[in-house]
Amino acid sequence: MTSGAFIRKLFGAAGLTLTLLIAPFAHAANITFGQVLGDLANVQSIKVPFTEVRHLSILTRALTLHGELIYRKPDFLEKRITAPVKQRFTLNGNRITLVDAQGQTRSISLNMAPPALSGIVDAYRALLRGDRNALEFNYWTTFRAQGRHWRLVLEPKARNLQNYLKNVTIDGDGARIETIDTHQANGDRSVMKMQPPVTDGK
């Protein structure tokens, strides 16, 4: 696999960290961005089953994936694809690892990664920490809410990140994320729908 293909796979999986916006909150009035980030910062660990539909220009029909997303504080993130093939994308500390369907492993350090890749990873880490200043360093953010329903749109500021990613739209209702809609710069799109999260009880 070339480095370019590896990076494209990672960006295809970039939506994994955004799923971790799921957090236990409930507010009578319109929920605010600050409330979402505050509750998110308290999440210690979470596991979220998902179904993802990818619309890719190289395919004649949409590709549907099933799997689960795992987060453990402070900086462990993993996307496990279980069907139709098995793949695993892991961010652990300062290293990103891909295990493909053949069981082959490839790893890259964030320190050696292209600015676009390190920029998106840093932004997702900021989101998981509830760090609004760090998040908005890399993205223009638009947050809207009506009662329990809310929408967050992320648009990259840096040109090198814009070369890969157009925007990410996250829709939630009350205490859970409903969808994560990721638009890549090349026109490809993925829509991820989450089931209720399962925590490990810690």
Z-matrix of the N, CA and C atoms (Angstrom, degrees):
N
C 1 1.460
C 2 1.527 1 108.93
N 3 1.350 2 118.66 1 131.21
C 4 1.451 3 121.36 2 178.70
C 5 1.509 4 110.01 3 -73.99
N 6 1.371 5 116.17 4 162.65
C 7 1.465 6 119.50 5 179.04
C 8 1.520 7 110.90 6 -63.12
N 9 1.354 8 116.17 7 -34.05
C 10 1.462 9 118.93 8 178.48
C 11 1.510 10 111.98 9 -65.13
N 12 1.343 11 116.36 10 -42.79
C 13 1.464 12 119.94 11 178.93
C 14 1.512 13 110.74 12 -65.81
N 15 1.337 14 115.99 13 -37.87
C 16 1.472 15 119.83 14 178.41
C 17 1.519 16 110.69 15 -61.63
N 18 1.344 17 116.59 16 -45.08
C 19 1.462 18 120.42 17 -179.95
C 20 1.514 19 110.88 18 -65.02
N 21 1.368 20 116.81 19 -39.17
C 22 1.464 21 118.71 20 179.08
C 23 1.518 22 111.04 21 -64.05
N 24 1.343 23 117.07 22 -37.50
C 25 1.459 24 119.97 23 176.72
C 26 1.516 25 110.60 24 -62.81
N 27 1.333 26 116.06 25 -41.10
C 28 1.457 27 119.94 26 -179.41
C 29 1.525 28 110.82 27 -65.16
N 30 1.338 29 116.49 28 -39.84
C 31 1.453 30 118.80 29 178.08
C 32 1.515 31 110.95 30 -70.60
N 33 1.341 32 116.93 31 -30.80
C 34 1.459 33 118.97 32 174.35
C 35 1.506 34 111.08 33 -64.57
N 36 1.330 35 115.59 34 -26.84
C 37 1.464 36 120.79 35 179.53
C 38 1.510 37 111.79 36 -97.30
N 39 1.349 38 116.15 37 6.97
C 40 1.445 39 117.20 38 -172.55
C 41 1.509 40 113.60 39 -64.27
N 42 1.329 41 113.50 40 -25.18
C 43 1.449 42 114.86 41 178.69
C 44 1.493 43 114.49 42 -62.79
N 45 1.355 44 118.12 43 -13.66
C 46 1.473 45 119.66 44 -176.68
C 47 1.509 46 112.35 45 -55.08
N 48 1.385 47 121.01 46 -44.18
C 49 1.449 48 120.71 47 -174.48
C 50 1.512 49 112.07 48 -70.49
N 51 1.334 50 115.95 49 -27.38
C 52 1.462 51 118.22 50 -176.84
C 53 1.518 52 112.09 51 -71.21
N 54 1.319 53 117.61 52 -25.16
C 55 1.457 54 120.55 53 178.26
C 56 1.516 55 111.09 54 -58.63
N 57 1.290 56 118.07 55 -24.37
C 58 1.459 57 122.05 56 -174.07
C 59 1.521 58 112.23 57 -77.16
N 60 1.329 59 116.99 58 7.60
C 61 1.457 60 120.23 59 170.67
C 62 1.519 61 111.37 60 -67.21
N 63 1.327 62 117.31 61 -15.04
C 64 1.454 63 119.86 62 179.57
C 65 1.515 64 108.40 63 -63.36
N 66 1.334 65 116.98 64 122.99
C 67 1.462 66 121.07 65 -178.10
C 68 1.516 67 108.78 66 -152.93
N 69 1.309 68 118.52 67 155.68
C 70 1.462 69 121.35 68 -175.23
C 71 1.518 70 112.73 69 -79.73
N 72 1.326 71 116.75 70 90.51
C 73 1.449 72 119.01 71 175.35
C 74 1.525 73 109.83 72 -135.69
N 75 1.319 74 116.07 73 152.75
C 76 1.456 75 121.98 74 175.33
C 77 1.522 76 108.13 75 -152.93
N 78 1.324 77 117.09 76 124.14
C 79 1.460 78 121.67 77 -177.51
C 80 1.528 79 108.39 78 -133.57
N 81 1.320 80 116.27 79 140.60
C 82 1.450 81 121.42 80 -177.90
C 83 1.523 82 110.84 81 -70.82
N 84 1.360 83 117.01 82 -44.72
C 85 1.456 84 121.23 83 179.35
C 86 1.523 85 109.48 84 -83.18
N 87 1.338 86 115.82 85 179.12
C 88 1.455 87 119.19 86 176.99
C 89 1.522 88 109.87 87 -57.44
N 90 1.300 89 116.13 88 126.57
C 91 1.449 90 120.31 89 179.28
C 92 1.531 91 109.25 90 -69.22
N 93 1.330 92 117.60 91 147.28
C 94 1.453 93 122.05 92 -178.57
C 95 1.530 94 110.28 93 -107.51
N 96 1.313 95 114.86 94 162.22
C 97 1.459 96 120.81 95 176.87
C 98 1.530 97 110.17 96 -59.58
N 99 1.319 98 116.34 97 -41.27
C 100 1.450 99 120.45 98 179.38
C 101 1.517 100 112.75 99 -61.90
N 102 1.327 101 116.96 100 -37.33
C 103 1.465 102 120.42 101 178.45
C 104 1.532 103 110.90 102 -67.39
N 105 1.344 104 116.63 103 -40.58
C 106 1.460 105 120.10 104 177.74
C 107 1.528 106 110.27 105 -61.47
N 108 1.339 107 116.98 106 -48.25
C 109 1.455 108 120.41 107 -178.52
C 110 1.529 109 111.45 108 -65.56
N 111 1.322 110 116.74 109 -37.06
C 112 1.457 111 119.92 110 179.00
C 113 1.515 112 112.36 111 -64.05
N 114 1.323 113 116.50 112 -42.92
C 115 1.461 114 119.97 113 178.32
C 116 1.528 115 111.04 114 -69.14
N 117 1.327 116 116.24 115 -37.42
C 118 1.450 117 120.45 116 -179.75
C 119 1.523 118 111.71 117 -61.99
N 120 1.322 119 116.37 118 -37.99
C 121 1.458 120 120.64 119 -178.63
C 122 1.526 121 112.09 120 -62.49
N 123 1.326 122 117.40 121 -20.60
C 124 1.468 123 121.15 122 -178.79
C 125 1.524 124 113.50 123 -88.20
N 126 1.341 125 117.18 124 -6.51
C 127 1.461 126 120.19 125 -178.56
C 128 1.521 127 109.61 126 -73.27
N 129 1.333 128 117.05 127 124.87
C 130 1.459 129 122.11 128 179.44
C 131 1.525 130 112.05 129 -92.16
N 132 1.314 131 117.31 130 -40.93
C 133 1.459 132 121.69 131 178.39
C 134 1.522 133 108.66 132 -160.89
N 135 1.341 134 115.12 133 154.30
C 136 1.460 135 119.06 134 -177.63
C 137 1.524 136 109.55 135 -161.23
N 138 1.328 137 116.21 136 149.84
C 139 1.464 138 123.24 137 175.20
C 140 1.524 139 108.22 138 -131.11
N 141 1.320 140 116.87 139 128.46
C 142 1.464 141 121.85 140 -173.29
C 143 1.526 142 110.39 141 -129.61
N 144 1.329 143 119.68 142 113.12
C 145 1.467 144 121.14 143 171.47
C 146 1.532 145 109.79 144 -68.62
N 147 1.336 146 116.54 145 146.20
C 148 1.461 147 119.05 146 -177.70
C 149 1.524 148 111.18 147 -144.91
N 150 1.342 149 113.46 148 160.28
C 151 1.464 150 122.68 149 166.51
C 152 1.521 151 106.95 150 -125.64
N 153 1.321 152 116.62 151 128.54
C 154 1.459 153 121.32 152 -177.75
C 155 1.520 154 109.79 153 -122.45
N 156 1.333 155 115.76 154 133.19
C 157 1.466 156 121.31 155 176.09
C 158 1.527 157 107.90 156 -113.40
N 159 1.316 158 115.67 157 119.94
C 160 1.457 159 121.18 158 -179.64
C 161 1.525 160 110.20 159 -105.06
N 162 1.321 161 114.78 160 130.49
C 163 1.461 162 122.14 161 175.50
C 164 1.528 163 106.90 162 -108.44
N 165 1.338 164 116.63 163 104.47
C 166 1.453 165 122.14 164 -173.56
C 167 1.519 166 110.80 165 -116.13
N 168 1.321 167 115.96 166 140.09
C 169 1.469 168 120.65 167 -177.54
C 170 1.519 169 112.04 168 -65.10
N 171 1.335 170 117.82 169 -24.87
C 172 1.467 171 120.75 170 -178.12
C 173 1.526 172 112.63 171 -82.86
N 174 1.341 173 117.23 172 -6.55
C 175 1.460 174 121.33 173 -179.09
C 176 1.522 175 110.43 174 -113.63
N 177 1.336 176 116.72 175 148.01
C 178 1.462 177 121.21 176 179.83
C 179 1.522 178 111.93 177 -85.32
N 180 1.349 179 116.99 178 -15.24
C 181 1.452 180 120.53 179 177.04
C 182 1.525 181 109.82 180 -141.12
N 183 1.318 182 115.93 181 160.26
C 184 1.458 183 120.56 182 -177.74
C 185 1.530 184 110.73 183 -65.87
N 186 1.323 185 115.45 184 148.10
C 187 1.460 186 122.77 185 178.28
C 188 1.522 187 108.87 186 -106.27
N 189 1.333 188 117.08 187 125.26
C 190 1.462 189 121.61 188 -179.23
C 191 1.517 190 109.84 189 -106.05
N 192 1.323 191 116.07 190 128.08
C 193 1.453 192 123.36 191 -179.38
C 194 1.522 193 110.07 192 -118.35
N 195 1.323 194 116.05 193 150.26
C 196 1.464 195 122.25 194 175.04
C 197 1.522 196 108.56 195 -128.52
N 198 1.324 197 116.09 196 148.63
C 199 1.452 198 119.22 197 179.01
C 200 1.504 199 111.95 198 175.10
N 201 1.334 200 114.96 199 -155.71
C 202 1.459 201 120.71 200 179.73
C 203 1.518 202 109.67 201 -146.50
N 204 1.334 203 114.45 202 152.60
C 205 1.448 204 123.39 203 179.07
C 206 1.523 205 108.78 204 -114.47
N 207 1.320 206 116.67 205 136.79
C 208 1.455 207 121.20 206 -175.40
C 209 1.528 208 109.39 207 -129.59
N 210 1.323 209 115.78 208 134.59
C 211 1.461 210 121.28 209 175.58
C 212 1.520 211 109.64 210 -132.76
N 213 1.332 212 115.37 211 134.73
C 214 1.455 213 121.14 212 171.88
C 215 1.527 214 107.96 213 -132.10
N 216 1.313 215 115.78 214 127.25
C 217 1.441 216 120.95 215 -179.78
C 218 1.526 217 109.55 216 -66.88
N 219 1.335 218 120.78 217 140.25
C 220 1.462 219 124.43 218 13.18
C 221 1.526 220 115.27 219 -96.79
N 222 1.353 221 119.78 220 -22.53
C 223 1.464 222 118.00 221 -169.89
C 224 1.524 223 113.83 222 -150.87
N 225 1.349 224 116.79 223 34.67
C 226 1.461 225 119.99 224 175.62
C 227 1.522 226 109.06 225 -107.25
N 228 1.339 227 116.21 226 123.58
C 229 1.461 228 122.69 227 178.38
C 230 1.517 229 108.29 228 -133.39
N 231 1.322 230 116.77 229 137.23
C 232 1.458 231 118.99 230 179.18
C 233 1.524 232 110.73 231 -146.28
N 234 1.322 233 114.57 232 135.91
C 235 1.465 234 122.06 233 173.63
C 236 1.516 235 107.62 234 -114.17
N 237 1.313 236 117.03 235 115.54
C 238 1.462 237 122.69 236 179.25
C 239 1.527 238 108.91 237 -107.28
N 240 1.309 239 116.25 238 116.94
C 241 1.461 240 121.53 239 174.28
C 242 1.518 241 107.41 240 -94.57
N 243 1.329 242 116.49 241 124.60
C 244 1.466 243 121.17 242 -175.87
C 245 1.525 244 113.20 243 -107.56
N 246 1.338 245 118.09 244 -19.84
C 247 1.459 246 121.68 245 179.44
C 248 1.527 247 108.75 246 -157.08
N 249 1.341 248 117.72 247 144.37
C 250 1.474 249 128.74 248 7.31
C 251 1.531 250 113.41 249 -80.12
N 252 1.344 251 118.11 250 -13.02
C 253 1.465 252 121.70 251 174.22
C 254 1.523 253 107.43 252 -127.36
N 255 1.326 254 116.61 253 167.64
C 256 1.452 255 120.77 254 178.39
C 257 1.526 256 109.65 255 -103.63
N 258 1.338 257 114.76 256 125.40
C 259 1.460 258 122.12 257 176.21
C 260 1.519 259 108.20 258 -143.50
N 261 1.326 260 115.36 259 157.31
C 262 1.457 261 118.94 260 178.89
C 263 1.527 262 109.81 261 -142.38
N 264 1.348 263 115.37 262 129.35
C 265 1.447 264 122.60 263 176.36
C 266 1.527 265 107.03 264 -116.77
N 267 1.324 266 117.18 265 123.86
C 268 1.457 267 120.31 266 -174.67
C 269 1.521 268 110.58 267 -129.64
N 270 1.327 269 115.76 268 133.15
C 271 1.459 270 123.17 269 168.48
C 272 1.514 271 107.08 270 -112.73
N 273 1.323 272 116.32 271 113.95
C 274 1.463 273 121.29 272 -178.79
C 275 1.516 274 108.30 273 -130.69
N 276 1.324 275 115.42 274 107.28
C 277 1.451 276 119.55 275 -175.75
C 278 1.512 277 110.93 276 65.29
N 279 1.323 278 116.39 277 -114.97
C 280 1.453 279 121.85 278 -175.53
C 281 1.530 280 112.32 279 -107.74
N 282 1.339 281 117.43 280 19.25
C 283 1.459 282 119.97 281 -174.76
C 284 1.530 283 111.18 282 -132.50
N 285 1.328 284 115.33 283 135.68
C 286 1.458 285 122.50 284 175.11
C 287 1.528 286 108.16 285 -108.33
N 288 1.336 287 116.20 286 131.86
C 289 1.456 288 121.52 287 -177.66
C 290 1.522 289 110.00 288 -127.92
N 291 1.333 290 116.09 289 135.74
C 292 1.463 291 123.03 290 174.67
C 293 1.517 292 108.80 291 -115.93
N 294 1.330 293 116.79 292 126.40
C 295 1.456 294 122.61 293 170.74
C 296 1.522 295 106.42 294 -112.04
N 297 1.333 296 118.07 295 114.93
C 298 1.455 297 120.86 296 -173.52
C 299 1.526 298 111.53 297 -86.87
N 300 1.330 299 115.59 298 -176.63
C 301 1.463 300 120.91 299 -174.38
C 302 1.520 301 112.45 300 -65.48
N 303 1.330 302 118.10 301 -21.67
C 304 1.459 303 121.68 302 178.62
C 305 1.528 304 112.29 303 -90.21
N 306 1.336 305 115.93 304 1.28
C 307 1.452 306 120.14 305 179.95
C 308 1.512 307 114.10 306 85.29
N 309 1.325 308 117.57 307 4.19
C 310 1.453 309 121.07 308 178.51
C 311 1.515 310 110.25 309 -78.22
N 312 1.313 311 116.20 310 140.81
C 313 1.459 312 122.26 311 -175.07
C 314 1.519 313 110.67 312 -114.05
N 315 1.321 314 115.15 313 136.33
C 316 1.455 315 120.93 314 173.36
C 317 1.512 316 108.34 315 -134.95
N 318 1.332 317 116.35 316 138.10
C 319 1.451 318 120.71 317 -174.95
C 320 1.519 319 109.91 318 -132.67
N 321 1.336 320 115.98 319 147.64
C 322 1.458 321 121.34 320 179.24
C 323 1.523 322 108.72 321 -141.24
N 324 1.325 323 116.26 322 138.01
C 325 1.460 324 121.41 323 176.92
C 326 1.521 325 109.58 324 -82.75
N 327 1.312 326 116.77 325 140.75
C 328 1.461 327 120.21 326 177.37
C 329 1.520 328 111.48 327 -61.48
N 330 1.329 329 116.95 328 -30.44
C 331 1.458 330 120.13 329 179.28
C 332 1.521 331 112.19 330 -65.37
N 333 1.338 332 116.14 331 -25.95
C 334 1.456 333 121.10 332 -179.06
C 335 1.529 334 112.23 333 -102.78
N 336 1.315 335 116.79 334 -1.61
C 337 1.464 336 121.39 335 -176.03
C 338 1.526 337 111.16 336 -76.75
N 339 1.332 338 118.26 337 154.92
C 340 1.462 339 121.43 338 174.20
C 341 1.526 340 110.44 339 -59.46
N 342 1.346 341 117.48 340 151.17
C 343 1.465 342 120.62 341 -178.34
C 344 1.520 343 113.43 342 -54.33
N 345 1.338 344 117.80 343 -34.71
C 346 1.464 345 120.08 344 -179.32
C 347 1.517 346 111.21 345 -63.31
N 348 1.333 347 116.53 346 -42.70
C 349 1.455 348 120.27 347 -178.97
C 350 1.521 349 111.52 348 -69.57
N 351 1.333 350 116.55 349 -47.28
C 352 1.467 351 119.28 350 -179.92
C 353 1.523 352 111.17 351 -64.74
N 354 1.333 353 117.20 352 -32.60
C 355 1.461 354 120.46 353 179.80
C 356 1.514 355 112.58 354 -66.07
N 357 1.339 356 117.56 355 -42.31
C 358 1.457 357 119.82 356 -178.98
C 359 1.517 358 110.85 357 -71.94
N 360 1.339 359 117.67 358 -36.35
C 361 1.456 360 120.42 359 178.09
C 362 1.531 361 110.23 360 -65.42
N 363 1.332 362 116.66 361 -43.42
C 364 1.461 363 120.05 362 178.67
C 365 1.531 364 111.19 363 -61.38
N 366 1.333 365 116.48 364 -37.47
C 367 1.456 366 119.96 365 179.93
C 368 1.522 367 111.14 366 -67.14
N 369 1.329 368 117.23 367 -41.19
C 370 1.454 369 120.17 368 179.75
C 371 1.517 370 111.35 369 -67.33
N 372 1.321 371 116.61 370 -36.98
C 373 1.458 372 119.34 371 175.86
C 374 1.530 373 110.50 372 -62.61
N 375 1.326 374 115.99 373 -40.44
C 376 1.457 375 119.72 374 177.72
C 377 1.521 376 111.06 375 -61.84
N 378 1.320 377 116.63 376 -39.11
C 379 1.461 378 120.78 377 178.42
C 380 1.519 379 110.67 378 -62.94
N 381 1.322 380 117.20 379 -43.88
C 382 1.463 381 120.78 380 -179.14
C 383 1.528 382 111.75 381 -67.23
N 384 1.313 383 116.45 382 -31.04
C 385 1.466 384 120.24 383 177.48
C 386 1.522 385 112.03 384 -80.17
N 387 1.323 386 117.57 385 -10.61
C 388 1.456 387 120.84 386 -175.02
C 389 1.511 388 111.69 387 73.68
N 390 1.324 389 117.61 388 27.12
C 391 1.467 390 123.54 389 -176.08
C 392 1.525 391 109.38 390 -95.66
N 393 1.306 392 115.46 391 93.90
C 394 1.467 393 119.93 392 -174.85
C 395 1.525 394 112.41 393 -65.56
N 396 1.337 395 117.62 394 -40.58
C 397 1.462 396 120.56 395 -179.20
C 398 1.519 397 111.34 396 -61.34
N 399 1.325 398 116.84 397 -44.22
C 400 1.460 399 120.08 398 179.98
C 401 1.523 400 111.06 399 -68.07
N 402 1.330 401 117.20 400 -38.01
C 403 1.455 402 120.85 401 178.23
C 404 1.515 403 111.28 402 -62.27
N 405 1.330 404 116.21 403 -46.27
C 406 1.456 405 120.54 404 -176.12
C 407 1.527 406 112.60 405 -76.34
N 408 1.321 407 117.06 406 -6.29
C 409 1.461 408 120.09 407 173.33
C 410 1.528 409 110.06 408 -67.59
N 411 1.326 410 117.40 409 -34.46
C 412 1.468 411 122.52 410 -177.49
C 413 1.519 412 114.07 411 -101.82
N 414 1.335 413 118.24 412 -23.11
C 415 1.465 414 121.57 413 -172.63
C 416 1.521 415 112.11 414 -131.06
N 417 1.329 416 114.16 415 145.45
C 418 1.458 417 119.92 416 161.44
C 419 1.526 418 105.88 417 -79.86
N 420 1.313 419 117.31 418 130.38
C 421 1.462 420 120.68 419 -178.11
C 422 1.520 421 110.32 420 -116.73
N 423 1.329 422 115.04 421 137.79
C 424 1.466 423 121.63 422 174.46
C 425 1.521 424 107.61 423 -127.24
N 426 1.313 425 116.34 424 121.14
C 427 1.461 426 121.20 425 -178.36
C 428 1.522 427 109.29 426 -122.54
N 429 1.335 428 115.87 427 130.35
C 430 1.460 429 121.76 428 176.58
C 431 1.522 430 108.62 429 -134.54
N 432 1.334 431 115.61 430 149.65
C 433 1.466 432 119.47 431 178.85
C 434 1.517 433 109.95 432 -147.51
N 435 1.317 434 114.30 433 148.35
C 436 1.457 435 121.73 434 172.06
C 437 1.516 436 106.42 435 -137.16
N 438 1.327 437 114.65 436 103.47
C 439 1.451 438 118.98 437 -174.22
C 440 1.515 439 110.36 438 64.10
N 441 1.316 440 115.69 439 -126.03
C 442 1.458 441 120.99 440 -179.29
C 443 1.523 442 113.29 441 -82.37
N 444 1.325 443 117.74 442 -18.14
C 445 1.457 444 120.69 443 -177.74
C 446 1.519 445 110.40 444 -86.21
N 447 1.338 446 116.39 445 137.13
C 448 1.457 447 120.56 446 -179.40
C 449 1.516 448 111.41 447 -143.78
N 450 1.326 449 114.04 448 160.03
C 451 1.466 450 121.62 449 178.79
C 452 1.520 451 109.49 450 -138.82
N 453 1.328 452 115.49 451 133.29
C 454 1.462 453 122.46 452 175.70
C 455 1.526 454 108.48 453 -121.58
N 456 1.329 455 116.40 454 126.77
C 457 1.457 456 121.97 455 177.36
C 458 1.526 457 108.76 456 -114.51
N 459 1.325 458 116.19 457 128.93
C 460 1.462 459 122.70 458 177.31
C 461 1.523 460 108.98 459 -112.60
N 462 1.341 461 115.82 460 127.74
C 463 1.456 462 121.55 461 176.62
C 464 1.521 463 108.23 462 -127.14
N 465 1.326 464 118.17 463 125.08
C 466 1.466 465 120.41 464 -175.36
C 467 1.523 466 112.37 465 -66.45
N 468 1.332 467 115.01 466 142.60
C 469 1.458 468 121.20 467 178.01
C 470 1.531 469 111.87 468 -88.22
N 471 1.335 470 116.57 469 -40.41
C 472 1.462 471 121.13 470 -174.07
C 473 1.529 472 111.47 471 -75.35
N 474 1.325 473 116.28 472 139.33
C 475 1.456 474 121.02 473 -178.70
C 476 1.530 475 111.82 474 -62.40
N 477 1.344 476 117.32 475 -39.09
C 478 1.461 477 118.63 476 -178.48
C 479 1.519 478 111.71 477 -66.61
N 480 1.323 479 118.37 478 -30.86
C 481 1.456 480 121.34 479 175.66
C 482 1.526 481 110.83 480 -76.90
N 483 1.327 482 117.23 481 -33.98
C 484 1.458 483 121.28 482 177.03
C 485 1.529 484 111.47 483 -62.60
N 486 1.332 485 117.03 484 -24.94
C 487 1.462 486 120.61 485 178.13
C 488 1.526 487 112.19 486 -65.55
N 489 1.331 488 116.88 487 -21.76
C 490 1.467 489 122.15 488 -179.24
C 491 1.527 490 112.84 489 -107.63
N 492 1.317 491 116.32 490 -36.93
C 493 1.466 492 120.89 491 -168.12
C 494 1.517 493 110.69 492 -128.91
N 495 1.342 494 115.93 493 129.70
C 496 1.453 495 120.53 494 176.08
C 497 1.523 496 110.50 495 -88.28
N 498 1.324 497 117.16 496 -56.45
C 499 1.465 498 120.52 497 177.42
C 500 1.523 499 110.29 498 -166.15
N 501 1.317 500 114.56 499 164.93
C 502 1.459 501 122.35 500 174.50
C 503 1.527 502 107.51 501 -131.03
N 504 1.333 503 116.32 502 128.85
C 505 1.461 504 121.81 503 178.28
C 506 1.514 505 109.07 504 -116.42
N 507 1.333 506 115.54 505 124.39
C 508 1.460 507 121.51 506 -179.65
C 509 1.523 508 108.36 507 -114.29
N 510 1.330 509 116.84 508 122.52
C 511 1.464 510 122.18 509 176.36
C 512 1.519 511 109.65 510 -109.01
N 513 1.324 512 115.83 511 134.30
C 514 1.453 513 120.54 512 178.08
C 515 1.513 514 111.45 513 -136.71
N 516 1.313 515 116.13 514 159.67
C 517 1.455 516 122.24 515 178.26
C 518 1.524 517 107.33 516 -134.38
N 519 1.312 518 114.60 517 108.22
C 520 1.458 519 118.68 518 -179.14
C 521 1.505 520 111.25 519 64.99
N 522 1.354 521 115.21 520 -118.93
C 523 1.457 522 120.72 521 -171.40
C 524 1.518 523 114.18 522 -90.70
N 525 1.335 524 118.86 523 5.25
C 526 1.461 525 117.06 524 -178.43
C 527 1.524 526 112.60 525 -141.04
N 528 1.331 527 112.99 526 150.57
C 529 1.459 528 121.04 527 172.76
C 530 1.527 529 108.51 528 -75.36
N 531 1.328 530 115.73 529 136.37
C 532 1.463 531 120.13 530 176.02
C 533 1.516 532 111.82 531 -96.73
N 534 1.338 533 116.61 532 -48.01
C 535 1.464 534 120.08 533 -178.71
C 536 1.529 535 110.70 534 -144.97
N 537 1.330 536 114.01 535 153.42
C 538 1.468 537 121.71 536 168.75
C 539 1.518 538 106.09 537 -126.64
N 540 1.322 539 115.88 538 116.85
C 541 1.463 540 122.54 539 -174.90
C 542 1.528 541 108.18 540 -111.56
N 543 1.329 542 116.60 541 110.25
C 544 1.462 543 122.12 542 -175.06
C 545 1.520 544 110.58 543 -109.13
N 546 1.345 545 116.41 544 123.21
C 547 1.456 546 122.54 545 178.22
C 548 1.523 547 108.82 546 -109.42
N 549 1.318 548 117.09 547 118.26
C 550 1.449 549 121.09 548 177.09
C 551 1.526 550 110.32 549 -86.69
N 552 1.311 551 116.30 550 160.41
C 553 1.460 552 121.36 551 -175.57
C 554 1.520 553 112.38 552 -65.54
N 555 1.333 554 117.15 553 -25.42
C 556 1.466 555 120.37 554 -178.91
C 557 1.525 556 113.64 555 -85.58
N 558 1.344 557 116.95 556 4.83
C 559 1.460 558 121.13 557 178.33
C 560 1.511 559 114.30 558 97.74
N 561 1.331 560 118.04 559 -12.65
C 562 1.460 561 120.34 560 176.09
C 563 1.526 562 110.12 561 -67.85
N 564 1.327 563 115.25 562 155.21
C 565 1.472 564 119.91 563 -175.52
C 566 1.519 565 109.83 564 -147.13
N 567 1.319 566 115.99 565 144.25
C 568 1.465 567 120.44 566 172.69
C 569 1.522 568 109.29 567 -131.88
N 570 1.326 569 115.20 568 138.25
C 571 1.465 570 121.67 569 178.55
C 572 1.518 571 107.34 570 -121.48
N 573 1.327 572 115.81 571 116.39
C 574 1.455 573 121.53 572 -177.36
C 575 1.529 574 109.74 573 -109.27
N 576 1.332 575 115.61 574 127.74
C 577 1.456 576 121.41 575 178.21
C 578 1.526 577 108.68 576 -114.04
N 579 1.325 578 115.65 577 129.26
C 580 1.454 579 121.25 578 -175.20
C 581 1.515 580 112.85 579 -101.83
N 582 1.314 581 114.99 580 144.46
C 583 1.454 582 121.49 581 168.64
C 584 1.530 583 107.80 582 -89.32
N 585 1.338 584 117.99 583 170.71
C 586 1.462 585 118.98 584 178.44
C 587 1.514 586 111.54 585 -57.34
N 588 1.347 587 117.13 586 139.95
C 589 1.465 588 120.64 587 -177.54
C 590 1.516 589 111.99 588 -71.31
N 591 1.338 590 114.74 589 156.06
C 592 1.462 591 122.24 590 176.06
C 593 1.502 592 107.60 591 -121.99
N 594 1.321 593 118.89 592 117.70
C 595 1.446 594 122.25 593 178.80
C 596 1.513 595 109.56 594 -92.63
N 597 1.341 596 115.24 595 162.07
C 598 1.462 597 119.35 596 -176.91
C 599 1.521 598 112.68 597 -90.88
N 600 1.341 599 115.87 598 1.90
C 601 1.460 600 119.96 599 175.98
C 602 1.507 601 114.69 600 83.15
N 603 1.338 602 118.11 601 2.53
C 604 1.448 603 121.06 602 179.74
C 605 1.503 604 110.79 603 -82.75
